[in-house]
Amino acid sequence: MNKLMYGVAYYDEYMPYERLDEDIRMMKEAGINVVRIAESTWSTHEPQNGVFDFSSVDKVLDAMHQAEIAVIVGTPTYAVPAWMIKEHPDVLAVTPRGPGKYGARQIMDITNPAYLYYSERIIRKLISRVSKHPAVIGYQTDNETKHYDTAGPNVQLQFVKYMRETYETLERVNRMFGLDYWSNRINSWEEFPSVVGTINGSLGAEFAKFQRKLVNNFLSWQVGLVNEYKQPGQFVTQNFDFEWRGYSFGVQPSVDHFAASEPFDIAGVDIYHPSQDDLTGIEISFGGDMTRSLKHDNYLVLETQAQAFPNWTPYPGQLRLQAFSHIASGANMVAYWHWHSIHNSFETYWKGLLSHDFMPNPVYNEAKTIGADFAKLSSKLVGLRKTNQVAVMVSNEALSAMEWFKLPDGKTYNDVVRSLYDELYGLNVEVDFIQPSYKTLNDYKLIIVPALYSAASEHLERLNEYVRAGGHVVYTFKSGFTDEVVKVRDSVQPGIIHEACGISYNMFIKPNQVGLKGKLIAENGMDAQVESWMELIIPTTAEVLAYYDHSQWGEYAAITHNQYGEGTATYIGCMPGAAVVREALSRVLRVAGLWEVNQELAFPMITKTGVNRSGKRIRYYFNYSNAAVTLVYQHQGGLELLTESPVETGQQLNLAPWGILIIEE
């Protein structure tokens, strides 16, 4: 990909009247150079079983090619046609909530033989038809693919087979998973009960891991089919998404993004976030860092918001801020879902770049400035390379385990992840994401480990060795507590990492009016309260940074820091507020030698950096606020690319509300 791509999802099939030529004219005016089509319209392309009609695809491809707009074609397998359910009702997934009902998308069992048969047929028919069309630059397999909680008889049989292949004997399964409890012991493979009703967190978490493997297999299978037709220079991608809390929030529970991304040429993602006064850029950064980390490469933002909800319609300047924020995290493409607002059905009020009247509007007019700047600056901004010294270690296994054992107030794994990530973002610390299996931990000077509740011993031993050899780690509470099958370690907690952390504990409680006191708190004059969880830590060799401020628990440590070999381990044994997390991380950044001039800036001023394909450093500065801000530029002089103005070291720079500066050194 040799230029920045600026795009939209486009559904000619949804249009209330013929307007393809007018849409293309308006796209060209806005600098749109790529569209994504076809992933949502199976029933249009195959209206009856075995009857195919790709006329709308042909028409759009021909028109886009004539206009020099590239096309990404999606396989339309995430929303099944009605005829399939009529003929094969078992295609609908059976979930813990019961049998599925037709209507919504993503309601099928992705392992069902009939579904896979028809999916393969539509994929082959569509991709073989379009693959040699000169407009097509790539393919998206399925869309926001997950396992959809499928747990019917077909899936149960496959799970039993998986357990037999993985653990070999039932005696081993019973012992490792603690199935003697409440007479859950299984004495023959034939009587292996459905996991839907299990009360055993170990077995439930293993089933979640198995369901994620179903997604890996399904996507890899689709990639294999598309690759049979893919032409030289074309790519295959997937539109990954995140845990959804009304917007993109955290690690996706239903997909292991790292494993699922392996067969793809380039990673793709959708990122949605609060806007207006709630726009912070955190979700843009989180989603970008995660997706860039999957293949240690640039990525595609296949979906993000233009207008979307009424409370997300951007203020003037915010659409530009958002677009360049994606590019600053390493995206080579920003595309909106979608071009036009649709006039019927479920997403009628999820508005596109154009409103329901198809007329130019302030958001579209702002998009025109983005398209023009993307075109002008493409050679300087495409392919941004980032080399980060901080990593956040995330784990789907820990996430699944904590779904079974939530914090007392209902908070989950992703709440802990975001509590640390958000403060790193606010401190202008750029990060990669890694998994516990990551082989070369010494690629990073500092590794942040949120709530690694379930982890294999070998991964924890490697973290110990990383610290011993000079690395720095920040752990939170619940890390190291159970093994890889969610069996609680019977050693002193926090298990294998206790020596590196220089602490132990064997009691933990839900805090009730508990504060924090001690060195870390006193130095910064904070009124610090503890939420959700607290471990009563006894230091062995660790320095105590904070104790609990409470009449009964005041002798116990809450936050500690330990020298271990050549490195250090910091342990946060409770869920403190944002200010305490920020101070603890700031301290570790200084210890690790990572506190630099960028950390002297702070949210709402966000800065990101990377090296472009010409070997020149690009520095982005964003103002995520409704008030103007200033900074003193502390780096090598260069050129501000949007205004083509020279910038000198020590110069004061002004950022307008929701403003952007892009400096090439």
PLY file of the C-alpha trace (Angstrom):
ply
format ascii 1.0
element vertex 665
property float x
property float y
property float z
element edge 664
property int vertex1
property int vertex2
end_header
0.00 0.00 0.00
1.81 3.09 -1.23
-0.67 5.80 -0.28
-3.13 6.71 2.44
-6.58 5.29 1.79
-9.67 7.31 2.67
-12.88 5.39 2.32
-16.45 4.45 3.09
-18.62 1.37 3.18
-20.98 1.62 0.22
-24.23 -0.29 -0.26
-25.85 0.42 -3.62
-28.38 -2.26 -2.67
-29.73 -0.06 0.15
-30.35 3.04 -1.97
-33.96 4.28 -2.25
-33.28 5.37 -5.83
-30.53 5.16 -8.44
-27.72 7.61 -7.64
-24.42 5.79 -8.17
-23.01 8.46 -10.49
-23.91 11.23 -8.06
-22.43 9.32 -5.13
-19.19 8.86 -7.02
-19.09 12.53 -7.91
-19.47 13.46 -4.24
-16.92 10.84 -3.20
-14.38 12.27 -5.59
-15.01 15.75 -4.20
-14.33 14.41 -0.70
-11.12 12.65 -1.71
-12.61 9.17 -1.16
-10.32 6.70 -2.92
-11.59 3.34 -1.64
-14.96 1.74 -0.89
-15.88 -1.50 0.84
-18.82 -3.46 -0.58
-20.80 -6.71 -0.45
-20.15 -8.01 3.09
-23.74 -7.44 4.22
-25.89 -8.44 1.25
-25.90 -12.23 0.78
-29.68 -12.39 0.29
-29.44 -9.87 -2.59
-26.68 -11.80 -4.33
-28.33 -15.20 -3.77
-32.08 -14.50 -3.51
-32.91 -18.21 -3.77
-30.87 -21.30 -3.08
-28.45 -21.59 -5.99
-29.78 -18.55 -7.87
-27.14 -15.82 -8.08
-27.38 -12.16 -9.01
-24.20 -10.08 -8.79
-25.45 -7.26 -11.00
-25.18 -4.67 -8.22
-21.58 -5.72 -7.53
-20.70 -5.59 -11.24
-22.26 -2.15 -11.60
-20.41 -0.69 -8.61
-17.07 -2.23 -9.61
-17.28 -0.86 -13.14
-18.30 2.60 -11.99
-15.64 2.78 -9.27
-12.94 1.66 -11.66
-13.90 4.34 -14.14
-13.68 6.90 -11.31
-10.31 5.50 -10.11
-11.75 4.50 -6.73
-10.44 1.20 -5.40
-12.72 -1.50 -3.98
-12.45 -3.97 -1.10
-14.93 -6.82 -1.56
-16.31 -8.57 1.52
-17.44 -12.16 1.73
-21.14 -11.87 2.70
-21.21 -14.63 5.30
-22.02 -12.83 8.55
-25.73 -12.35 7.73
-27.54 -15.41 6.34
-30.50 -15.33 3.91
-33.99 -16.42 4.95
-34.14 -19.31 2.49
-31.21 -21.00 4.26
-32.97 -20.95 7.62
-36.18 -22.22 6.05
-34.34 -25.19 4.54
-31.84 -25.71 7.38
-33.16 -24.33 10.67
-30.23 -25.94 12.51
-27.96 -23.29 10.97
-29.13 -20.97 13.76
-26.79 -21.17 16.72
-28.00 -22.78 19.93
-26.58 -20.65 22.76
-26.88 -20.64 26.55
-29.92 -18.42 25.98
-31.62 -21.10 23.90
-32.27 -21.67 20.16
-31.59 -18.76 17.85
-34.26 -16.81 16.01
-33.94 -15.37 12.52
-33.67 -11.65 11.92
-30.43 -10.24 13.25
-26.99 -10.79 11.76
-24.40 -13.10 13.35
-26.94 -15.65 14.57
-25.50 -18.80 12.98
-23.42 -21.72 14.15
-20.14 -21.17 12.31
-19.42 -24.91 12.52
-22.71 -26.05 10.97
-22.05 -28.17 7.82
-24.94 -26.67 5.84
-23.86 -23.13 6.67
-20.27 -23.90 5.68
-21.42 -25.50 2.41
-23.45 -22.47 1.37
-20.76 -20.08 2.61
-18.13 -21.75 0.49
-20.42 -21.63 -2.53
-21.18 -17.89 -2.24
-17.52 -17.10 -1.55
-16.35 -18.99 -4.62
-19.07 -17.53 -6.82
-18.42 -13.95 -5.71
-14.63 -13.92 -5.45
-14.07 -15.80 -8.71
-16.29 -13.23 -10.41
-14.54 -10.12 -9.02
-10.93 -11.19 -8.46
-9.64 -10.07 -11.87
-11.59 -6.84 -11.93
-9.08 -3.96 -12.02
-10.94 -2.02 -9.30
-10.43 -4.73 -6.66
-7.44 -4.23 -4.35
-8.39 -6.63 -1.58
-10.92 -8.72 0.30
-12.47 -8.74 3.74
-13.50 -12.15 5.07
-16.80 -12.07 6.92
-17.22 -9.11 9.32
-16.60 -8.59 13.04
-16.41 -12.37 13.23
-17.00 -14.06 16.59
-18.30 -17.42 17.78
-21.70 -15.93 18.66
-21.90 -18.10 21.82
-22.60 -21.17 19.69
-22.91 -24.15 22.03
-25.33 -26.62 20.44
-24.92 -30.39 20.03
-22.59 -30.02 17.03
-20.27 -27.74 19.01
-20.45 -29.97 22.09
-19.25 -32.98 20.09
-16.33 -30.96 18.76
-15.48 -29.74 22.26
-15.32 -33.27 23.64
-13.03 -34.22 20.75
-10.86 -31.18 21.52
-10.65 -32.11 25.22
-9.69 -35.68 24.36
-6.95 -34.55 21.97
-5.66 -31.87 24.35
-5.71 -33.70 27.69
-5.73 -37.35 26.52
-7.36 -38.94 29.58
-10.40 -38.18 31.67
-8.40 -38.83 34.81
-6.18 -35.91 33.87
-9.20 -33.72 33.07
-10.89 -34.56 36.39
-7.71 -33.82 38.35
-6.68 -30.61 36.57
-10.18 -29.13 36.42
-11.28 -30.15 39.93
-14.34 -32.04 38.72
-14.79 -34.08 41.90
-16.43 -30.95 43.30
-20.23 -31.28 43.54
-20.01 -34.66 41.84
-19.03 -33.13 38.49
-16.54 -35.94 37.86
-16.77 -37.39 34.34
-16.06 -41.12 34.06
-16.49 -41.73 30.33
-16.13 -39.55 27.26
-19.61 -40.59 26.10
-21.24 -38.98 29.16
-19.35 -35.69 28.91
-22.16 -33.21 29.72
-22.91 -29.96 27.91
-20.76 -27.16 29.27
-23.67 -24.70 29.01
-24.77 -25.51 32.55
-21.38 -25.94 34.18
-20.57 -24.29 37.51
-16.87 -25.04 37.08
-14.93 -21.94 36.04
-11.99 -24.01 34.81
-14.19 -25.96 32.42
-16.14 -22.87 31.43
-12.96 -20.93 30.63
-11.62 -23.87 28.62
-14.83 -23.91 26.58
-14.41 -20.18 25.91
-10.87 -20.86 24.68
-12.24 -23.62 22.44
-14.91 -21.28 21.05
-12.21 -18.77 20.16
-10.38 -21.53 18.29
-13.56 -22.08 16.26
-13.26 -18.47 15.11
-9.59 -19.01 14.17
-10.51 -22.07 12.13
-13.45 -20.36 10.43
-11.46 -17.32 9.39
-8.45 -19.35 8.27
-10.79 -21.49 6.16
-12.25 -18.39 4.49
-8.78 -16.96 3.83
-7.81 -20.23 2.16
-10.81 -20.01 -0.17
-10.17 -16.38 -1.08
-6.47 -17.04 -1.63
-7.36 -19.47 -4.41
-8.62 -16.49 -6.44
-6.56 -13.59 -5.07
-4.44 -11.89 -7.70
-0.88 -10.57 -7.25
-0.93 -7.30 -5.31
-4.33 -7.96 -3.69
-4.67 -8.48 0.07
-6.99 -10.29 2.46
-8.00 -8.67 5.73
-10.52 -9.04 8.55
-12.58 -6.42 10.36
-11.82 -7.13 14.02
-13.75 -5.40 16.77
-13.54 -5.04 20.55
-15.57 -5.61 23.67
-18.58 -3.37 23.16
-19.89 -1.10 25.92
-21.82 1.20 23.64
-18.44 1.88 22.00
-15.15 0.02 21.48
-13.83 -0.62 24.97
-11.41 -3.47 25.54
-9.95 -6.85 24.61
-12.50 -8.84 22.59
-13.72 -11.77 24.75
-14.88 -13.88 21.79
-11.78 -13.67 19.57
-8.06 -14.08 20.21
-7.02 -11.33 17.80
-3.39 -12.44 17.78
-4.13 -16.01 16.73
-7.02 -15.10 14.42
-4.95 -12.53 12.51
-2.19 -14.96 11.51
-3.52 -15.99 8.06
-4.29 -12.42 6.95
-2.04 -10.21 4.84
-2.94 -7.10 6.82
-4.94 -6.54 9.99
-8.17 -4.54 9.85
-10.35 -3.11 12.58
-13.38 -1.05 13.44
-13.09 1.57 16.16
-16.03 3.51 17.61
-15.84 5.97 20.48
-17.66 8.72 22.36
-17.57 12.13 20.74
-18.46 15.78 21.31
-17.36 16.74 24.86
-16.53 13.08 25.60
-14.01 12.73 22.78
-10.65 11.77 24.30
-8.95 9.74 21.57
-8.32 6.90 24.01
-10.35 4.33 22.08
-8.73 5.37 18.79
-5.32 4.86 20.39
-6.24 1.61 22.18
-7.75 0.05 19.04
-4.87 1.22 16.89
-2.18 -0.01 19.27
-3.87 -3.38 19.56
-4.35 -3.83 15.81
-0.86 -2.61 14.89
0.56 -5.10 17.41
-1.15 -8.10 15.79
1.29 -8.21 12.88
3.76 -5.54 14.05
2.76 -3.57 10.99
0.43 -0.92 9.64
-3.26 -1.70 9.56
-6.60 -0.65 8.07
-9.40 1.13 9.91
-12.22 -0.49 7.95
-14.94 1.17 10.01
-15.16 4.24 12.16
-17.83 6.84 12.74
-18.74 9.82 10.63
-21.93 11.00 12.36
-23.39 7.80 13.86
-25.54 8.61 16.91
-26.93 12.08 17.71
-24.58 12.28 20.71
-21.64 11.31 18.45
-22.20 13.86 15.67
-18.78 15.53 15.77
-18.09 19.12 16.68
-16.37 21.14 13.94
-12.78 19.96 13.72
-13.34 16.63 15.44
-13.64 14.55 12.26
-10.19 15.80 11.18
-8.77 15.19 14.64
-10.11 11.64 14.62
-8.86 10.82 11.12
-5.29 11.96 11.80
-5.35 10.23 15.20
-5.84 6.92 13.39
-2.94 7.66 11.05
-0.73 8.66 13.99
-1.26 5.21 15.54
-0.10 3.52 12.34
-3.22 3.17 10.20
-2.82 3.35 6.43
-6.56 3.62 5.85
-9.50 5.39 7.50
-12.97 4.40 6.30
-16.39 5.38 7.59
-19.34 3.17 8.23
-20.91 4.28 6.07
-21.36 6.55 3.04
-25.06 7.32 3.37
-27.62 6.99 6.12
-30.02 4.15 5.40
-33.78 4.62 5.36
-35.08 1.41 6.93
-34.44 -1.18 9.62
-32.16 -1.59 12.60
-29.44 0.95 11.84
-31.62 3.73 10.43
-30.23 6.20 12.96
-26.59 5.09 12.75
-25.87 7.93 10.35
-23.22 7.87 7.66
-21.10 10.59 6.12
-24.23 11.77 4.27
-27.53 12.23 6.09
-30.82 10.79 4.87
-31.24 13.59 2.32
-27.90 12.76 0.60
-27.00 16.44 0.56
-23.67 18.00 1.60
-23.55 18.70 5.33
-20.90 20.10 7.71
-19.45 16.64 8.42
-19.16 15.83 4.71
-17.60 19.25 4.06
-15.01 18.57 6.77
-14.33 15.17 5.21
-13.40 17.00 2.00
-10.57 18.76 3.85
-9.35 15.42 5.23
-9.38 13.82 1.79
-7.41 16.73 0.35
-4.81 16.58 3.13
-4.50 12.80 2.88
-3.80 13.17 -0.83
-1.30 15.99 -0.31
0.58 14.37 2.58
0.23 10.71 1.67
3.87 10.14 0.74
4.98 11.61 4.08
2.46 9.90 6.35
1.81 6.45 4.86
3.55 3.46 6.42
4.46 5.13 9.71
6.84 2.88 11.68
6.69 2.88 15.46
9.28 1.42 17.83
7.89 1.45 21.37
9.69 0.63 24.59
6.57 -0.14 26.65
4.21 -3.10 26.19
0.90 -4.00 27.79
0.50 -7.76 28.25
-3.07 -8.94 27.62
-4.58 -12.40 27.83
-7.87 -13.81 26.58
-7.41 -16.65 29.05
-7.20 -14.25 31.99
-10.21 -12.39 30.61
-12.31 -15.57 30.41
-11.26 -16.65 33.89
-12.24 -13.32 35.39
-15.63 -13.53 33.71
-16.19 -16.45 36.07
-14.72 -14.64 39.05
-15.60 -10.98 38.64
-14.57 -8.37 41.16
-17.15 -7.91 43.93
-18.61 -4.77 42.35
-18.92 -6.47 38.95
-15.82 -5.00 37.31
-14.02 -7.31 34.90
-10.66 -7.84 33.27
-11.09 -5.05 30.73
-11.82 -2.55 33.48
-8.37 -3.30 34.89
-6.72 -3.14 31.45
-8.27 0.21 30.67
-7.46 1.63 34.12
-3.75 1.31 33.25
-3.89 1.94 29.51
-5.85 5.16 29.90
-3.25 6.61 32.24
-0.38 5.62 29.94
-2.23 7.36 27.12
-2.70 10.49 29.21
1.05 10.48 29.96
1.84 10.26 26.23
3.43 6.85 26.60
3.04 4.91 23.36
2.70 1.14 23.76
2.44 -2.15 21.94
0.30 -5.05 23.09
1.77 -8.51 23.65
0.52 -11.83 24.98
2.08 -13.93 27.77
3.53 -16.25 25.10
5.53 -13.39 23.52
9.04 -14.76 23.10
11.33 -11.72 23.22
10.24 -9.75 26.26
13.51 -7.83 26.22
12.22 -5.96 23.16
10.73 -3.68 25.82
12.12 -1.79 28.80
8.79 -1.83 30.64
5.92 -4.34 30.56
2.55 -3.55 32.13
0.68 -6.68 33.27
-2.97 -6.06 34.21
-4.72 -8.81 36.20
-2.94 -11.81 34.65
-5.24 -14.02 36.69
-4.73 -17.20 34.66
-1.27 -17.97 33.29
1.00 -20.93 32.65
3.98 -21.27 34.98
6.43 -20.95 32.10
5.09 -17.51 31.20
5.43 -16.25 34.76
8.95 -17.69 35.04
9.90 -15.83 31.86
8.59 -12.60 33.38
10.74 -13.28 36.47
13.77 -13.79 34.26
12.97 -10.63 32.33
13.06 -8.63 35.57
16.17 -10.40 36.82
17.95 -9.46 33.60
17.10 -5.77 33.91
13.53 -5.34 32.72
10.79 -3.49 34.60
7.28 -4.87 35.22
4.13 -3.38 36.71
1.70 -6.03 37.95
-1.79 -5.46 39.25
-3.77 -7.46 41.76
-4.90 -10.99 40.83
-1.82 -11.57 38.67
-0.35 -15.08 38.87
-3.20 -16.36 41.04
-4.20 -19.41 38.96
-2.59 -21.68 36.40
-3.61 -22.00 32.75
-6.74 -24.03 33.60
-7.83 -21.58 36.31
-6.69 -23.78 39.18
-5.63 -21.64 42.14
-1.96 -22.04 42.96
-1.44 -23.55 46.41
1.78 -21.63 46.99
2.14 -18.27 48.66
0.46 -15.62 46.52
1.05 -14.00 44.09
2.40 -17.38 43.13
5.48 -17.68 40.96
6.01 -13.92 40.74
6.04 -13.37 44.53
9.85 -13.45 44.76
10.36 -10.94 41.95
7.72 -8.71 43.55
9.18 -9.17 47.05
5.75 -9.65 48.64
3.25 -12.23 49.82
-0.42 -12.23 50.74
-3.10 -14.75 51.66
-6.07 -12.49 52.36
-8.05 -10.21 50.09
-11.23 -8.26 50.69
-13.76 -5.91 49.17
-12.82 -2.42 50.35
-15.28 -0.42 52.39
-14.23 3.18 52.96
-10.56 2.35 52.59
-8.07 5.00 51.55
-4.35 4.98 50.85
-1.46 6.53 52.73
2.29 6.48 52.53
5.13 7.72 50.37
3.42 7.70 46.97
0.33 9.44 48.33
2.05 12.00 50.55
4.44 13.12 47.82
1.54 14.05 45.57
-1.05 15.24 48.06
-3.78 12.95 46.74
-7.03 11.99 48.41
-6.85 8.33 47.41
-9.67 5.84 47.78
-9.66 2.12 46.99
-12.39 0.53 44.86
-13.47 -3.00 43.96
-10.64 -5.13 45.43
-7.70 -5.07 47.83
-5.07 -7.63 48.72
-3.52 -7.49 52.20
0.12 -7.49 51.18
3.05 -8.30 53.43
6.35 -7.03 52.01
9.39 -9.29 52.22
12.04 -7.39 50.28
9.82 -4.80 48.60
9.69 -1.10 49.36
6.17 0.00 50.31
4.91 2.91 48.23
1.42 2.95 49.76
-0.33 1.35 52.72
-4.07 1.07 53.27
-5.52 3.96 55.23
-7.94 2.10 57.48
-8.31 1.37 61.20
-8.02 -2.40 60.73
-6.03 -2.86 57.53
-3.51 -0.04 57.93
-0.55 -2.35 58.58
-0.84 -3.95 55.14
0.84 -2.71 51.97
-1.22 -1.73 48.93
1.43 -0.75 46.36
5.04 -1.97 46.42
8.25 -1.68 44.41
11.00 -4.28 44.48
14.53 -4.49 43.09
15.05 -8.00 41.72
18.31 -8.74 40.02
19.01 -5.91 37.61
15.36 -4.91 37.21
12.30 -3.96 39.21
8.77 -5.22 39.81
5.98 -2.90 40.96
2.83 -4.49 42.36
-0.48 -2.63 42.64
-2.52 -4.80 45.01
-5.77 -2.88 44.81
-7.98 -0.91 42.43
-7.07 2.70 43.17
-8.35 5.77 41.38
-6.85 7.20 38.22
-4.59 9.70 40.00
-2.84 6.97 42.01
-2.39 4.78 38.95
-0.94 7.73 37.08
1.57 8.50 39.86
2.60 4.85 40.21
3.20 4.59 36.46
5.03 7.92 36.36
7.40 6.68 39.05
8.16 3.46 37.18
8.72 5.34 33.93
11.39 7.39 35.68
12.99 4.31 37.23
13.07 2.64 33.81
14.63 5.70 32.18
11.56 6.30 30.03
10.49 9.72 31.30
11.16 12.13 28.46
9.97 15.52 27.24
6.75 14.03 25.83
5.77 13.00 29.37
5.95 16.64 30.42
2.90 17.12 28.22
-0.33 15.55 29.38
-3.91 15.02 28.32
-5.72 16.81 26.69
-2.52 17.38 24.69
-1.61 14.06 23.08
1.50 13.43 21.02
2.43 10.44 18.89
5.45 9.76 16.76
6.95 7.42 14.18
9.35 7.25 11.27
8.05 7.55 7.71
9.23 5.63 4.67
11.80 8.31 3.91
13.39 7.77 7.31
12.16 11.07 8.71
10.51 11.36 12.10
6.90 12.54 12.12
5.49 14.10 15.29
1.76 14.52 15.78
0.24 16.86 18.37
-3.48 16.69 19.16
-5.64 18.88 21.35
-8.50 16.80 22.72
-10.33 19.71 24.29
-12.62 22.61 23.54
-10.01 25.17 24.62
-6.84 26.33 22.88
-3.55 25.01 24.32
0.12 25.87 23.82
3.36 23.92 24.02
7.04 24.65 23.67
8.45 22.44 20.93
11.44 20.53 22.37
12.55 18.38 19.45
14.61 18.83 16.31
13.31 21.56 14.03
11.27 20.77 10.98
8.20 21.60 8.93
4.57 21.67 10.07
2.98 19.78 7.21
-0.61 21.05 7.28
0.39 24.71 7.05
3.85 24.19 5.50
5.30 26.41 8.23
8.85 25.95 9.61
9.15 24.95 13.27
12.24 25.55 15.41
13.40 23.98 18.67
12.09 26.01 21.60
9.33 27.63 19.56
5.93 28.09 21.19
3.21 26.35 19.22
-0.52 26.94 19.47
-3.15 24.25 19.13
-6.72 25.36 18.44
-9.65 23.56 20.11
-9.71 20.03 18.66
-6.62 21.07 16.68
-3.75 19.16 15.05
-0.09 19.81 14.27
2.01 17.41 12.18
5.75 18.10 12.18
8.29 16.39 9.95
11.76 16.75 11.46
0 1
1 2
2 3
3 4
4 5
5 6
6 7
7 8
8 9
9 10
10 11
11 12
12 13
13 14
14 15
15 16
16 17
17 18
18 19
19 20
20 21
21 22
22 23
23 24
24 25
25 26
26 27
27 28
28 29
29 30
30 31
31 32
32 33
33 34
34 35
35 36
36 37
37 38
38 39
39 40
40 41
41 42
42 43
43 44
44 45
45 46
46 47
47 48
48 49
49 50
50 51
51 52
52 53
53 54
54 55
55 56
56 57
57 58
58 59
59 60
60 61
61 62
62 63
63 64
64 65
65 66
66 67
67 68
68 69
69 70
70 71
71 72
72 73
73 74
74 75
75 76
76 77
77 78
78 79
79 80
80 81
81 82
82 83
83 84
84 85
85 86
86 87
87 88
88 89
89 90
90 91
91 92
92 93
93 94
94 95
95 96
96 97
97 98
98 99
99 100
100 101
101 102
102 103
103 104
104 105
105 106
106 107
107 108
108 109
109 110
110 111
111 112
112 113
113 114
114 115
115 116
116 117
117 118
118 119
119 120
120 121
121 122
122 123
123 124
124 125
125 126
126 127
127 128
128 129
129 130
130 131
131 132
132 133
133 134
134 135
135 136
136 137
137 138
138 139
139 140
140 141
141 142
142 143
143 144
144 145
145 146
146 147
147 148
148 149
149 150
150 151
151 152
152 153
153 154
154 155
155 156
156 157
157 158
158 159
159 160
160 161
161 162
162 163
163 164
164 165
165 166
166 167
167 168
168 169
169 170
170 171
171 172
172 173
173 174
174 175
175 176
176 177
177 178
178 179
179 180
180 181
181 182
182 183
183 184
184 185
185 186
186 187
187 188
188 189
189 190
190 191
191 192
192 193
193 194
194 195
195 196
196 197
197 198
198 199
199 200
200 201
201 202
202 203
203 204
204 205
205 206
206 207
207 208
208 209
209 210
210 211
211 212
212 213
213 214
214 215
215 216
216 217
217 218
218 219
219 220
220 221
221 222
222 223
223 224
224 225
225 226
226 227
227 228
228 229
229 230
230 231
231 232
232 233
233 234
234 235
235 236
236 237
237 238
238 239
239 240
240 241
241 242
242 243
243 244
244 245
245 246
246 247
247 248
248 249
249 250
250 251
251 252
252 253
253 254
254 255
255 256
256 257
257 258
258 259
259 260
260 261
261 262
262 263
263 264
264 265
265 266
266 267
267 268
268 269
269 270
270 271
271 272
272 273
273 274
274 275
275 276
276 277
277 278
278 279
279 280
280 281
281 282
282 283
283 284
284 285
285 286
286 287
287 288
288 289
289 290
290 291
291 292
292 293
293 294
294 295
295 296
296 297
297 298
298 299
299 300
300 301
301 302
302 303
303 304
304 305
305 306
306 307
307 308
308 309
309 310
310 311
311 312
312 313
313 314
314 315
315 316
316 317
317 318
318 319
319 320
320 321
321 322
322 323
323 324
324 325
325 326
326 327
327 328
328 329
329 330
330 331
331 332
332 333
333 334
334 335
335 336
336 337
337 338
338 339
339 340
340 341
341 342
342 343
343 344
344 345
345 346
346 347
347 348
348 349
349 350
350 351
351 352
352 353
353 354
354 355
355 356
356 357
357 358
358 359
359 360
360 361
361 362
362 363
363 364
364 365
365 366
366 367
367 368
368 369
369 370
370 371
371 372
372 373
373 374
374 375
375 376
376 377
377 378
378 379
379 380
380 381
381 382
382 383
383 384
384 385
385 386
386 387
387 388
388 389
389 390
390 391
391 392
392 393
393 394
394 395
395 396
396 397
397 398
398 399
399 400
400 401
401 402
402 403
403 404
404 405
405 406
406 407
407 408
408 409
409 410
410 411
411 412
412 413
413 414
414 415
415 416
416 417
417 418
418 419
419 420
420 421
421 422
422 423
423 424
424 425
425 426
426 427
427 428
428 429
429 430
430 431
431 432
432 433
433 434
434 435
435 436
436 437
437 438
438 439
439 440
440 441
441 442
442 443
443 444
444 445
445 446
446 447
447 448
448 449
449 450
450 451
451 452
452 453
453 454
454 455
455 456
456 457
457 458
458 459
459 460
460 461
461 462
462 463
463 464
464 465
465 466
466 467
467 468
468 469
469 470
470 471
471 472
472 473
473 474
474 475
475 476
476 477
477 478
478 479
479 480
480 481
481 482
482 483
483 484
484 485
485 486
486 487
487 488
488 489
489 490
490 491
491 492
492 493
493 494
494 495
495 496
496 497
497 498
498 499
499 500
500 501
501 502
502 503
503 504
504 505
505 506
506 507
507 508
508 509
509 510
510 511
511 512
512 513
513 514
514 515
515 516
516 517
517 518
518 519
519 520
520 521
521 522
522 523
523 524
524 525
525 526
526 527
527 528
528 529
529 530
530 531
531 532
532 533
533 534
534 535
535 536
536 537
537 538
538 539
539 540
540 541
541 542
542 543
543 544
544 545
545 546
546 547
547 548
548 549
549 550
550 551
551 552
552 553
553 554
554 555
555 556
556 557
557 558
558 559
559 560
560 561
561 562
562 563
563 564
564 565
565 566
566 567
567 568
568 569
569 570
570 571
571 572
572 573
573 574
574 575
575 576
576 577
577 578
578 579
579 580
580 581
581 582
582 583
583 584
584 585
585 586
586 587
587 588
588 589
589 590
590 591
591 592
592 593
593 594
594 595
595 596
596 597
597 598
598 599
599 600
600 601
601 602
602 603
603 604
604 605
605 606
606 607
607 608
608 609
609 610
610 611
611 612
612 613
613 614
614 615
615 616
616 617
617 618
618 619
619 620
620 621
621 622
622 623
623 624
624 625
625 626
626 627
627 628
628 629
629 630
630 631
631 632
632 633
633 634
634 635
635 636
636 637
637 638
638 639
639 640
640 641
641 642
642 643
643 644
644 645
645 646
646 647
647 648
648 649
649 650
650 651
651 652
652 653
653 654
654 655
655 656
656 657
657 658
658 659
659 660
660 661
661 662
662 663
663 664
